[in-house]
Amino acid sequence: MLPLILLLAAAPLFAQDKVIYGEDNRLDIVDVESSAWIEVANSTAVMIAKTDIPSGGKGRRKTGITISGPTLASRGICPSERFANQPTVGNCSGFLIDEKTIVTAGHCMTTPEDCSDFKWAFDYKVEVAGVDSVTLQKNNIYSCKKILKQVLDRATQNDFAVIELDRPVTDRVPLKLREAGKVEVGTPLVVIGYPSGLPVKVAGGAKVRAVREEFFVANLDTYGGNSGSAVLNATTMEVEGILVRGDTDYVSSPEGCRVSKVQGDDEGRGEDATFITNIKASLVR
């Protein structure tokens, strides 16, 4: 799996970059008004390298771990960009489908070494406007026990992974999944994940543009780091897909730094999401 710093710098062979379509619809949790969507966001998790998680000290009172940088701006993104001063420690996104199981993109966790080298953290979010650090609670950080199923097929572009956590998650609700069939063109969507490794963002205002054999294409406002994000039906709030690929995220500016690539809602290649129904057979234990 490519580290996020490379995703910010260039598009890899198995494209993971993303882009802004039309208006930038990304919201921090502090700006989300719907309690229902906040609850959904609380059931998403970010993949963080163990080396990027401070120990947080010892003792019963040392339960908080402060995550502070590097920021988007320190990675060469223009200071004028939204969220430029927020930390970018996330590598991929995932979401809870039962009390011990996370789903993510197949290119996010490919080997047992990935399983042992990365943690999954809930509540990596901004709850107060203007902050440039996030505090994680130790009990919201989980290890990968094993990769139950991993698919990364370059021919069909099927891309997903099912991860067993080291212990049950008891304080949040697994997301609802589409059980059968395929989402239709024009369906309104919401994506929830960790663009560019930032704290969780909720982005609506998108729709399905095309439906393929193993995935669908949509105009989602997503970036590298959103890989593995839950793509949800905005009406039913069921997961329709797993964000896996897209267009280029950042382009050079005259100032010598980089800015988000912005194009019309119907322009560009679109962002690809693996059908959530593709993982159904993998959930049978």
SEDREN-153727 format. One record per residue (C-alpha): residue number from 0; residue in one letter; x, y, z. Coordinates in Angstrom, 3 decimals. Example, Ala and Ser with C-alpha at 12.3 -4.5 7.8 and 13.67 -1.06 7.14 Angstrom:
k = 0, r = a, X = 12.300, Y = -4.500, Z = 7.800
k = 1, r = s, X = 13.670, Y = -1.060, Z = 7.140
//
This chain:
k = 0, r = m, X = 0.000, Y = 0.000, Z = 0.000
k = 1, r = l, X = 1.311, Y = 3.455, Z = -0.881
k = 2, r = p, X = 1.815, Y = 5.879, Z = 2.020
k = 3, r = l, X = -0.360, Y = 8.990, Z = 1.960
k = 4, r = i, X = 2.562, Y = 11.305, Z = 1.220
k = 5, r = l, X = 2.952, Y = 9.559, Z = -2.153
k = 6, r = l, X = -0.768, Y = 9.816, Z = -2.817
k = 7, r = l, X = -0.487, Y = 13.556, Z = -2.316
k = 8, r = a, X = 2.442, Y = 13.748, Z = -4.713
k = 9, r = a, X = 1.469, Y = 11.600, Z = -7.688
k = 10, r = a, X = -1.143, Y = 9.200, Z = -9.078
k = 11, r = p, X = -0.178, Y = 5.532, Z = -8.595
k = 12, r = l, X = -0.736, Y = 2.837, Z = -11.218
k = 13, r = f, X = -3.885, Y = 1.516, Z = -9.542
k = 14, r = a, X = -5.452, Y = 4.984, Z = -9.289
k = 15, r = q, X = -6.468, Y = 6.043, Z = -5.794
k = 16, r = d, X = -6.645, Y = 9.820, Z = -6.297
k = 17, r = k, X = -9.877, Y = 11.769, Z = -5.989
k = 18, r = v, X = -11.154, Y = 15.304, Z = -6.814
k = 19, r = i, X = -13.782, Y = 18.030, Z = -6.195
k = 20, r = y, X = -16.838, Y = 18.078, Z = -8.481
k = 21, r = g, X = -18.803, Y = 21.346, Z = -8.546
k = 22, r = e, X = -18.969, Y = 22.773, Z = -5.028
k = 23, r = d, X = -16.768, Y = 21.378, Z = -2.274
k = 24, r = n, X = -19.369, Y = 19.628, Z = -0.100
k = 25, r = r, X = -17.014, Y = 18.319, Z = 2.597
k = 26, r = l, X = -18.036, Y = 19.101, Z = 6.169
k = 27, r = d, X = -16.345, Y = 18.591, Z = 9.512
k = 28, r = i, X = -18.491, Y = 16.869, Z = 12.129
k = 29, r = v, X = -18.805, Y = 20.190, Z = 13.963
k = 30, r = d, X = -20.652, Y = 21.546, Z = 10.894
k = 31, r = v, X = -22.971, Y = 18.556, Z = 10.304
k = 32, r = e, X = -26.488, Y = 19.405, Z = 11.496
k = 33, r = s, X = -28.087, Y = 15.951, Z = 11.148
k = 34, r = s, X = -27.675, Y = 13.735, Z = 14.209
k = 35, r = a, X = -28.416, Y = 10.702, Z = 12.037
k = 36, r = w, X = -25.457, Y = 11.407, Z = 9.747
k = 37, r = i, X = -23.226, Y = 12.130, Z = 12.746
k = 38, r = e, X = -24.118, Y = 8.679, Z = 14.079
k = 39, r = v, X = -23.171, Y = 7.149, Z = 10.727
k = 40, r = a, X = -19.860, Y = 9.053, Z = 10.736
k = 41, r = n, X = -19.152, Y = 7.751, Z = 14.234
k = 42, r = s, X = -19.188, Y = 4.222, Z = 12.793
k = 43, r = t, X = -16.393, Y = 5.010, Z = 10.343
k = 44, r = a, X = -12.715, Y = 4.537, Z = 11.154
k = 45, r = v, X = -9.364, Y = 5.797, Z = 9.902
k = 46, r = m, X = -6.331, Y = 3.611, Z = 9.246
k = 47, r = i, X = -3.226, Y = 5.049, Z = 10.943
k = 48, r = a, X = 0.312, Y = 3.671, Z = 11.032
k = 49, r = k, X = 1.257, Y = 2.515, Z = 14.513
k = 50, r = t, X = 4.323, Y = 4.731, Z = 14.323
k = 51, r = d, X = 2.078, Y = 7.811, Z = 13.947
k = 52, r = i, X = 0.160, Y = 7.165, Z = 17.172
k = 53, r = p, X = 1.871, Y = 8.576, Z = 20.292
k = 54, r = s, X = 1.867, Y = 6.373, Z = 23.369
k = 55, r = g, X = -0.206, Y = 8.907, Z = 25.327
k = 56, r = g, X = 1.537, Y = 8.142, Z = 28.588
k = 57, r = k, X = 0.633, Y = 5.620, Z = 31.269
k = 58, r = g, X = -1.931, Y = 5.430, Z = 34.004
k = 59, r = r, X = -5.709, Y = 5.489, Z = 34.274
k = 60, r = r, X = -5.969, Y = 9.217, Z = 33.584
k = 61, r = k, X = -3.797, Y = 9.114, Z = 30.446
k = 62, r = t, X = -6.631, Y = 8.081, Z = 28.116
k = 63, r = g, X = -6.271, Y = 10.827, Z = 25.489
k = 64, r = i, X = -3.757, Y = 10.747, Z = 22.636
k = 65, r = t, X = -3.206, Y = 14.019, Z = 20.770
k = 66, r = i, X = -2.748, Y = 13.707, Z = 17.006
k = 67, r = s, X = -1.108, Y = 16.804, Z = 15.577
k = 68, r = g, X = 0.372, Y = 16.907, Z = 12.106
k = 69, r = p, X = 1.851, Y = 16.889, Z = 9.592
k = 70, r = t, X = -0.745, Y = 19.231, Z = 8.178
k = 71, r = l, X = -1.901, Y = 19.633, Z = 4.587
k = 72, r = a, X = 0.049, Y = 22.893, Z = 4.376
k = 73, r = s, X = 3.248, Y = 21.199, Z = 5.519
k = 74, r = r, X = 2.840, Y = 18.700, Z = 2.675
k = 75, r = g, X = 2.976, Y = 21.404, Z = 0.019
k = 76, r = i, X = -0.739, Y = 22.162, Z = -0.214
k = 77, r = c, X = -1.528, Y = 25.891, Z = -0.421
k = 78, r = p, X = -2.356, Y = 27.519, Z = 2.933
k = 79, r = s, X = -5.537, Y = 28.901, Z = 1.361
k = 80, r = e, X = -6.926, Y = 25.368, Z = 0.896
k = 81, r = r, X = -9.753, Y = 24.263, Z = 3.163
k = 82, r = f, X = -8.545, Y = 22.283, Z = 6.185
k = 83, r = a, X = -4.916, Y = 23.250, Z = 5.421
k = 84, r = n, X = -3.969, Y = 23.354, Z = 9.121
k = 85, r = q, X = -5.557, Y = 20.060, Z = 10.121
k = 86, r = p, X = -3.465, Y = 16.904, Z = 10.705
k = 87, r = t, X = -3.145, Y = 14.307, Z = 7.936
k = 88, r = v, X = -2.107, Y = 11.116, Z = 9.703
k = 89, r = g, X = -4.753, Y = 8.897, Z = 8.108
k = 90, r = n, X = -3.858, Y = 6.501, Z = 5.299
k = 91, r = c, X = -7.234, Y = 4.967, Z = 4.358
k = 92, r = s, X = -10.847, Y = 4.928, Z = 5.487
k = 93, r = g, X = -13.093, Y = 2.101, Z = 6.672
k = 94, r = f, X = -16.468, Y = 1.478, Z = 8.245
k = 95, r = l, X = -18.019, Y = -0.878, Z = 10.759
k = 96, r = i, X = -20.343, Y = -3.625, Z = 9.451
k = 97, r = d, X = -20.608, Y = -5.702, Z = 12.610
k = 98, r = e, X = -19.145, Y = -5.415, Z = 16.094
k = 99, r = k, X = -15.725, Y = -6.809, Z = 15.094
k = 100, r = t, X = -15.535, Y = -6.195, Z = 11.339
k = 101, r = i, X = -14.311, Y = -3.247, Z = 9.256
k = 102, r = v, X = -14.659, Y = -2.946, Z = 5.470
k = 103, r = t, X = -12.132, Y = -0.925, Z = 3.464
k = 104, r = a, X = -10.588, Y = -0.845, Z = -0.020
k = 105, r = g, X = -8.578, Y = -3.878, Z = -1.095
k = 106, r = h, X = -5.529, Y = -1.763, Z = -1.903
k = 107, r = c, X = -5.456, Y = -0.388, Z = 1.665
k = 108, r = m, X = -4.607, Y = -3.689, Z = 3.366
k = 109, r = t, X = -2.941, Y = -6.287, Z = 1.183
k = 110, r = t, X = -0.607, Y = -8.277, Z = 3.446
k = 111, r = p, X = -0.338, Y = -9.583, Z = 7.024
k = 112, r = e, X = 2.324, Y = -6.904, Z = 7.522
k = 113, r = d, X = -0.268, Y = -4.209, Z = 6.763
k = 114, r = c, X = -2.515, Y = -5.812, Z = 9.353
k = 115, r = s, X = 0.195, Y = -5.624, Z = 12.013
k = 116, r = d, X = 1.619, Y = -2.213, Z = 11.058
k = 117, r = f, X = -1.616, Y = -0.191, Z = 11.104
k = 118, r = k, X = -4.345, Y = 0.597, Z = 13.626
k = 119, r = w, X = -7.996, Y = 1.519, Z = 13.103
k = 120, r = a, X = -9.254, Y = 4.538, Z = 15.069
k = 121, r = f, X = -12.782, Y = 5.848, Z = 15.598
k = 122, r = d, X = -13.624, Y = 9.483, Z = 16.433
k = 123, r = y, X = -10.730, Y = 11.017, Z = 14.487
k = 124, r = k, X = -12.805, Y = 14.157, Z = 14.010
k = 125, r = v, X = -12.983, Y = 17.915, Z = 14.537
k = 126, r = e, X = -15.604, Y = 18.821, Z = 17.117
k = 127, r = v, X = -14.541, Y = 22.451, Z = 17.688
k = 128, r = a, X = -14.102, Y = 24.890, Z = 14.810
k = 129, r = g, X = -10.571, Y = 26.116, Z = 14.145
k = 130, r = v, X = -8.593, Y = 23.432, Z = 15.978
k = 131, r = d, X = -5.433, Y = 22.035, Z = 14.382
k = 132, r = s, X = -5.141, Y = 18.829, Z = 16.415
k = 133, r = v, X = -7.370, Y = 15.890, Z = 17.336
k = 134, r = t, X = -7.442, Y = 13.893, Z = 20.557
k = 135, r = l, X = -8.129, Y = 10.175, Z = 20.234
k = 136, r = q, X = -9.255, Y = 8.056, Z = 23.159
k = 137, r = k, X = -7.193, Y = 4.911, Z = 23.680
k = 138, r = n, X = -10.301, Y = 2.748, Z = 23.879
k = 139, r = n, X = -11.308, Y = 3.910, Z = 20.373
k = 140, r = i, X = -8.113, Y = 2.574, Z = 18.762
k = 141, r = y, X = -8.215, Y = -1.023, Z = 17.509
k = 142, r = s, X = -5.711, Y = -3.436, Z = 16.017
k = 143, r = c, X = -6.239, Y = -5.573, Z = 12.928
k = 144, r = k, X = -6.536, Y = -9.176, Z = 14.104
k = 145, r = k, X = -6.561, Y = -10.581, Z = 10.572
k = 146, r = i, X = -7.602, Y = -9.880, Z = 6.998
k = 147, r = l, X = -10.677, Y = -12.048, Z = 6.429
k = 148, r = k, X = -10.836, Y = -11.337, Z = 2.693
k = 149, r = q, X = -8.889, Y = -9.111, Z = 0.320
k = 150, r = v, X = -9.584, Y = -8.569, Z = -3.392
k = 151, r = l, X = -7.644, Y = -6.300, Z = -5.748
k = 152, r = d, X = -8.418, Y = -7.413, Z = -9.302
k = 153, r = r, X = -6.923, Y = -5.210, Z = -12.006
k = 154, r = a, X = -8.989, Y = -6.881, Z = -14.740
k = 155, r = t, X = -12.433, Y = -6.375, Z = -13.193
k = 156, r = q, X = -11.329, Y = -3.497, Z = -10.893
k = 157, r = n, X = -13.032, Y = -5.215, Z = -7.978
k = 158, r = d, X = -11.383, Y = -3.760, Z = -4.865
k = 159, r = f, X = -12.282, Y = -4.448, Z = -1.225
k = 160, r = a, X = -11.006, Y = -5.872, Z = 2.044
k = 161, r = v, X = -12.792, Y = -7.248, Z = 5.103
k = 162, r = i, X = -10.865, Y = -6.806, Z = 8.366
k = 163, r = e, X = -11.423, Y = -8.490, Z = 11.731
k = 164, r = l, X = -10.601, Y = -6.226, Z = 14.676
k = 165, r = d, X = -8.869, Y = -7.379, Z = 17.833
k = 166, r = r, X = -11.962, Y = -6.840, Z = 20.015
k = 167, r = p, X = -15.652, Y = -5.926, Z = 19.678
k = 168, r = v, X = -16.744, Y = -2.317, Z = 19.135
k = 169, r = t, X = -19.608, Y = -1.894, Z = 21.578
k = 170, r = d, X = -20.295, Y = 1.852, Z = 21.626
k = 171, r = r, X = -21.457, Y = 2.487, Z = 18.040
k = 172, r = v, X = -23.840, Y = 0.960, Z = 15.506
k = 173, r = p, X = -22.648, Y = -0.982, Z = 12.424
k = 174, r = l, X = -23.756, Y = 0.597, Z = 9.165
k = 175, r = k, X = -26.694, Y = -0.722, Z = 7.158
k = 176, r = l, X = -25.698, Y = -2.357, Z = 3.873
k = 177, r = r, X = -27.589, Y = -2.852, Z = 0.628
k = 178, r = e, X = -28.422, Y = -6.557, Z = 0.582
k = 179, r = a, X = -29.074, Y = -7.150, Z = -3.122
k = 180, r = g, X = -29.282, Y = -5.442, Z = -6.501
k = 181, r = k, X = -27.402, Y = -2.382, Z = -7.704
k = 182, r = v, X = -27.758, Y = 1.333, Z = -7.168
k = 183, r = e, X = -29.291, Y = 3.238, Z = -10.086
k = 184, r = v, X = -27.947, Y = 6.151, Z = -12.107
k = 185, r = g, X = -29.020, Y = 9.450, Z = -10.547
k = 186, r = t, X = -29.264, Y = 8.134, Z = -6.979
k = 187, r = p, X = -28.174, Y = 10.840, Z = -4.490
k = 188, r = l, X = -25.116, Y = 9.914, Z = -2.425
k = 189, r = v, X = -23.178, Y = 10.851, Z = 0.699
k = 190, r = v, X = -19.561, Y = 9.796, Z = 1.272
k = 191, r = i, X = -17.941, Y = 9.681, Z = 4.718
k = 192, r = g, X = -14.206, Y = 9.225, Z = 5.144
k = 193, r = y, X = -10.796, Y = 10.768, Z = 5.694
k = 194, r = p, X = -9.705, Y = 12.762, Z = 2.583
k = 195, r = s, X = -5.944, Y = 13.286, Z = 2.372
k = 196, r = g, X = -5.694, Y = 11.690, Z = 5.826
k = 197, r = l, X = -7.649, Y = 14.554, Z = 7.416
k = 198, r = p, X = -10.152, Y = 14.132, Z = 10.255
k = 199, r = v, X = -13.456, Y = 12.654, Z = 9.086
k = 200, r = k, X = -15.462, Y = 14.586, Z = 6.502
k = 201, r = v, X = -19.098, Y = 14.128, Z = 5.471
k = 202, r = a, X = -19.775, Y = 15.101, Z = 1.840
k = 203, r = g, X = -23.182, Y = 15.066, Z = 0.179
k = 204, r = g, X = -24.423, Y = 16.702, Z = -2.999
k = 205, r = a, X = -23.280, Y = 13.792, Z = -5.199
k = 206, r = k, X = -25.049, Y = 11.304, Z = -7.458
k = 207, r = v, X = -24.403, Y = 8.090, Z = -9.372
k = 208, r = r, X = -23.196, Y = 8.839, Z = -12.917
k = 209, r = a, X = -22.755, Y = 5.309, Z = -14.298
k = 210, r = v, X = -23.125, Y = 1.666, Z = -13.241
k = 211, r = r, X = -20.518, Y = -0.943, Z = -14.277
k = 212, r = e, X = -20.168, Y = -4.669, Z = -13.637
k = 213, r = e, X = -18.200, Y = -4.496, Z = -10.364
k = 214, r = f, X = -18.490, Y = -0.819, Z = -9.411
k = 215, r = f, X = -20.373, Y = 2.426, Z = -9.977
k = 216, r = v, X = -19.105, Y = 5.891, Z = -10.884
k = 217, r = a, X = -20.157, Y = 9.069, Z = -9.051
k = 218, r = n, X = -19.211, Y = 12.750, Z = -8.687
k = 219, r = l, X = -18.083, Y = 12.404, Z = -5.067
k = 220, r = d, X = -15.827, Y = 15.019, Z = -3.458
k = 221, r = t, X = -13.041, Y = 12.660, Z = -2.372
k = 222, r = y, X = -9.245, Y = 12.447, Z = -2.207
k = 223, r = g, X = -6.476, Y = 9.960, Z = -1.534
k = 224, r = g, X = -7.195, Y = 8.801, Z = 2.037
k = 225, r = n, X = -10.881, Y = 8.419, Z = 1.167
k = 226, r = s, X = -10.081, Y = 4.960, Z = -0.196
k = 227, r = g, X = -12.296, Y = 2.572, Z = 1.758
k = 228, r = s, X = -14.880, Y = 5.242, Z = 2.580
k = 229, r = a, X = -18.533, Y = 4.324, Z = 2.934
k = 230, r = v, X = -20.567, Y = 5.616, Z = -0.014
k = 231, r = l, X = -24.167, Y = 5.807, Z = 1.171
k = 232, r = n, X = -27.573, Y = 6.280, Z = -0.392
k = 233, r = a, X = -28.599, Y = 9.768, Z = 0.764
k = 234, r = t, X = -32.242, Y = 8.669, Z = 1.077
k = 235, r = t, X = -32.067, Y = 5.205, Z = 2.673
k = 236, r = m, X = -28.720, Y = 5.788, Z = 4.483
k = 237, r = e, X = -27.619, Y = 2.308, Z = 3.402
k = 238, r = v, X = -24.068, Y = 1.704, Z = 2.194
k = 239, r = e, X = -24.068, Y = 1.324, Z = -1.582
k = 240, r = g, X = -20.337, Y = 1.046, Z = -2.131
k = 241, r = i, X = -16.707, Y = 1.360, Z = -1.049
k = 242, r = l, X = -14.771, Y = 4.321, Z = -2.482
k = 243, r = v, X = -11.709, Y = 2.968, Z = -4.319
k = 244, r = r, X = -10.522, Y = 5.155, Z = -7.250
k = 245, r = g, X = -10.893, Y = 8.534, Z = -8.893
k = 246, r = d, X = -9.434, Y = 11.544, Z = -10.646
k = 247, r = t, X = -6.352, Y = 13.580, Z = -9.656
k = 248, r = d, X = -6.779, Y = 15.390, Z = -6.310
k = 249, r = y, X = -4.318, Y = 18.299, Z = -6.441
k = 250, r = v, X = -2.831, Y = 20.431, Z = -9.211
k = 251, r = s, X = -0.043, Y = 23.012, Z = -9.211
k = 252, r = s, X = -0.889, Y = 26.665, Z = -8.629
k = 253, r = p, X = 0.983, Y = 29.824, Z = -9.772
k = 254, r = e, X = 2.050, Y = 30.302, Z = -6.138
k = 255, r = g, X = 4.186, Y = 27.169, Z = -6.306
k = 256, r = c, X = 2.007, Y = 25.104, Z = -3.981
k = 257, r = r, X = -0.854, Y = 22.766, Z = -4.877
k = 258, r = v, X = -4.623, Y = 23.266, Z = -4.802
k = 259, r = s, X = -7.599, Y = 20.956, Z = -5.164
k = 260, r = k, X = -8.550, Y = 20.057, Z = -8.704
k = 261, r = v, X = -12.069, Y = 21.385, Z = -9.283
k = 262, r = q, X = -14.324, Y = 20.518, Z = -12.206
k = 263, r = g, X = -18.032, Y = 20.463, Z = -13.057
k = 264, r = d, X = -20.413, Y = 17.894, Z = -11.619
k = 265, r = d, X = -20.575, Y = 16.066, Z = -14.957
k = 266, r = e, X = -16.932, Y = 16.528, Z = -15.969
k = 267, r = g, X = -13.874, Y = 14.309, Z = -15.484
k = 268, r = r, X = -13.658, Y = 10.547, Z = -15.082
k = 269, r = g, X = -15.701, Y = 10.380, Z = -11.878
k = 270, r = e, X = -14.970, Y = 8.466, Z = -8.657
k = 271, r = d, X = -15.356, Y = 4.676, Z = -8.513
k = 272, r = a, X = -17.009, Y = 2.709, Z = -5.719
k = 273, r = t, X = -16.999, Y = -1.088, Z = -5.436
k = 274, r = f, X = -20.512, Y = -2.443, Z = -4.892
k = 275, r = i, X = -21.004, Y = -3.297, Z = -1.221
k = 276, r = t, X = -22.837, Y = -6.446, Z = -2.349
k = 277, r = n, X = -19.487, Y = -7.736, Z = -3.690
k = 278, r = i, X = -18.409, Y = -8.518, Z = -0.132
k = 279, r = k, X = -21.528, Y = -10.537, Z = 0.779
k = 280, r = a, X = -19.916, Y = -13.952, Z = 0.272
k = 281, r = s, X = -16.944, Y = -12.842, Z = 2.360
k = 282, r = l, X = -19.133, Y = -12.209, Z = 5.397
k = 283, r = v, X = -20.169, Y = -15.848, Z = 5.741
k = 284, r = r, X = -18.021, Y = -17.281, Z = 8.519
//
